[in-house]
Each structure stands twice: as C-alpha cells, then as structure tokens.
Amino acid sequence: MSRRARRGHHSRTLRKSIYLLVDGESEQAYLQGYNQEYLRRKNPQVNLSIQPKFFNNNLNGKEAELKKAMDDGHDYVFWLVDYDVILKEEREGANTKEKLQAINRKLQEQARKKGCQYEMLYMVPCLEFWFLLHFENTTKHFSNCSEVEKALKCHLPEYSKKPEWIKQHLINKLSSNFKEAIDRAMKLYHRPLADNEARADIGYFFNKLEKDFKINYAKR
C-alpha cells in the first residue's frame, strides 16, 4: 500500500507534516520560537520542519530542497522569500525575479503531481515588516530593511536581529498583538506583488495553520 493510501486510511491519527524553507537565520529563529509556543505545546498533531540546515542564496539549490520535501510526502510545503535580497540582486544586474517565478511555476506543477499544498510567501522588503505590523496598521512603502528596522525600534527599542535574542524574547513581546498582525498581513496578501508595496505573507502562513488546525492565537 502506498504512503498516500496509508495516510488516507489513518488520517485521524497521523500527524500533519509542514515543511517551511526560509532565507535567513532571523526567520529561522523566529519560527522556531513560534513552533515551540504554538505547535509543540498546544498542537502536537502538527509537525513543522523549518529548513535549511545550511544557508545559501543559490536558487537552484533551494528548488531542489523544496522538490525533495514534496517527494518526501510533506502535506504542506512553504517557501518564505526575503524580497529585499531579490531586489538587491536585481540592482546588481542579476535576473533573479524572472528566475524565481520560473522556479515557482515548476514547484506548483510538482505540488499538483504530489498532492501537497505549496505556497511561495513573500516578505517585502523583509521579515521586520511583519514585526512592525504588530504595532502599526500600515501599508507604508519602505525602500529597504534598514528603514523598517528604524520604524520597528520606535516600538521595540531593544530589537535585535541576533537569533539568540529573537528566540529568547521576541515571541513573548509580540504575542499580545499576534492576531491583529495576521489580520493586517492578510489584507496585504491579496494585493498583486509589487517592488514598492510592503507585504508580509508570513501572516498567510499563520492564518492557514490557524484555520486548518484550529490553532488558538488568543491574547495571553
């Protein structure tokens, strides 16, 4: 009996598997904190794998990792893209946006064949805009991540990109406004992707898990 057939036969008892590929250590540290706070303790039926183990900016390597995740039978596969990096490479003469979209189309086709849910998620310009949405309902355009960090520190002066600080402090500092940030991010998610319009598609990821697995994001 195939793995997929076994999953259907025992769907009430098997855990759901989510694979999430990120671009940087800050994203990984933050999502590890989320995993600990909202999934492992409260929703053990969800297994979240946050990758990669080793970071690089090679798009072909990332494509291979995501295809392998689909081949391995994950129920959900997400790719969280730091758009600030994409725009930087474009300014340096690379054709990164076109290549990224071509890879995304191939991954969508692969996901259809494998029967998994796949989504590419954009952070424009970067993860810190998502953190800012916990404090502001804003659609302001930021030309780079440094501008976002400056705005964020008006609300969170002690903010640091260091993974150790993020793991130890950030989830607790943001938890009271977590649901509001998701709602704000979802309004931006439905807009067409544009270089000059901020968005935080990670909010879609959290919203998807909330709806599919009844995760409680109530204020603490």
N, C-alpha and C positions, 0 to 999 in steps of 0.2 A: 504494500500500500504506500502511495506517495506521501511525502511530508505534508503537502497541502490537504490531501484527503484525511490524513490523521488529524490535522488541525481542525477541519470541519467537524469531524466526529466527536472531538473532545473540546469544542470551542468554549464550553462553560468553565473548564478547569485550567486550560492553558493560559499562560501569561501572554500579554501582547508585547511585541518587541519593536522598539523605536530606535532607529539609527540616525544620529544627528552629526553632520560634518560641519566643523567651524573653521574659521580662518586664523584665529589668534588665541593667545593664552588668556587674555581677559575674558573673551567669550566662553572659553572652556571652564575657567574658574567660576564664573557667574552661574553657568548652567549646572555645574557640579553642586553648587550650593542649592540651586532650585531642586535638583534631583533629590538631594538629601532632605530638604524641608517639606516638599510637596508630594513626592512619589514614594520613596523608600519607607517613610514613616506612615503615610496616610493612604497610599495607593499601591500596595505591593504587587498588585496584578499587572503593573506596568513596568517593563524593563527598558530603561533608557541607556543607550550606549553613546557616549559623547566622544567623538574622534576628531582629529587623528592622534596617534601616539607621538608622531614627529611632524613638525610643521614645515611646510614649504609652499611656495607660490606657483608651483607647476600645475597648470590646469589639467593636463593630460593625466597626471598622477591622481588628481582629485576625482576625475572622471572614472578612472579605474577603481578607486576605492568605493565609489558610490555604486558602480555596477556590481562589484563583489558583494556589497551589502544586500543588493536585490537578489543576487544569486544565492546568498546565504539564507534567504527566506524571511527577512525582516518585514513586519506588517506595514511599517511606516518608514520612509526614508526622506530626510530633510537635508538641505544644503543651505547653510547660513552664510551669505556672501557680504563681506565688508566692502561696500561700494567705493569708499574712499581710496582703497588700493587699486580698484579697477580704473578710476578716473586718473590716478597718478600715473599708471602705466600708459594710459591713452595720451596724456600730456607728453610723455617721453617718447611717443611715436609708435607704441605697440597697438595692435588691432584687437585689444582684449575684449571689448564689448561684443563684437561680432563673433569671436571665438567662443565666448561664454554662452551666447544664445544658441550657437550650433551644438555645443555640448548639451545644453539643456533640452533641446529637441530630441537628441539621441537618448537621453536619460528618460524622458517622458515615454518614448516608444518602448524602451526596456521595461519600464514600470508596468505598462499595459500588458506586456507579454508575461511578466512575472506575477501579476495580480496584486501588486503592492501599491500603497498610496505614496506618491512622491511629490515634493514641492521644493522649488528653489525660493529662498527667502532673502530679501534684500534689506540691508541696513544702510540708509542714505542720510548723512555720509558715513555713520559709524555707530557702534553699539551705544555710545554715550547719549545719543539722541533718545534711545529707548529709556535710559535712566532719567533723562530730563522730563519725559512725559509723565513721570510720577509726580512732578511738581507743577508742570505747566501744560495747559491745553493749547499747544502751539502748532502752527504749520510753517513757522519761520524757516526761510532758507539759510543754511549755513554752508559757506564755501569750503570748509574743511573741518576736520575733527577738533582742531585746537579751539575753534570758535565755540563748538558745542561744549567742550570741557570748561571753558570760561563761563558760559551760561549756567552749566550744572553746578559749578562751585559757588555760585551765588546762593544756592540752596543747600549745598553739601560741601562746605569749605574743605573738609578733610579728605575729600575723594582722592583716591589713588588708583592708577591702573595696575599696580602690582598685584599679581594673582593672590598672594598671601593676604593682602588687605581685603580684596574682594571676597575671598572665601570666608574670612572671619567676621566681616562687618556688613557687607552690602545688602544681603537678603533681608536681614532684620531692619535695616534702615529704610528699606523701600516697601516692606510688606504691607504697611497700612494703606498705601495708595496703589497697590498692585493691580486690583481690578479696574480702577479708574484708568490706569496706564494702558491696560489691554483695550478698553473701550475706545480710548483716543487713538491707539495704534490701528485698530480695525477700521476706523473712518479713513485713515490714510492708505490702508492696504488696498482699498477698492479703486484708488486713482491709478491712472497709467504711470508706468515707471518713467521718471524724467531725471536728468542730471541735477536740475536745480530745485527739486521738490523733495523735502525731507520725508523719510518714512522709516518705520520700524516694524518690519514684517515678523519679527520675533513675537510680536503680540498675537499674530495669527497662529503661530505655533502653540502658544499658551492657551489661546481660545479653543483651538482644535482639541487639545487634550482635555480641557475643561468639559467640553460638550460630549466627547466620545467616551470619557471615562468618569464623568460626574465628579471631577476634582473640585474641592471646595476652596475657593480663593477668598473667603470672607475675611474681613478685617479682624486682626487679632488685638 
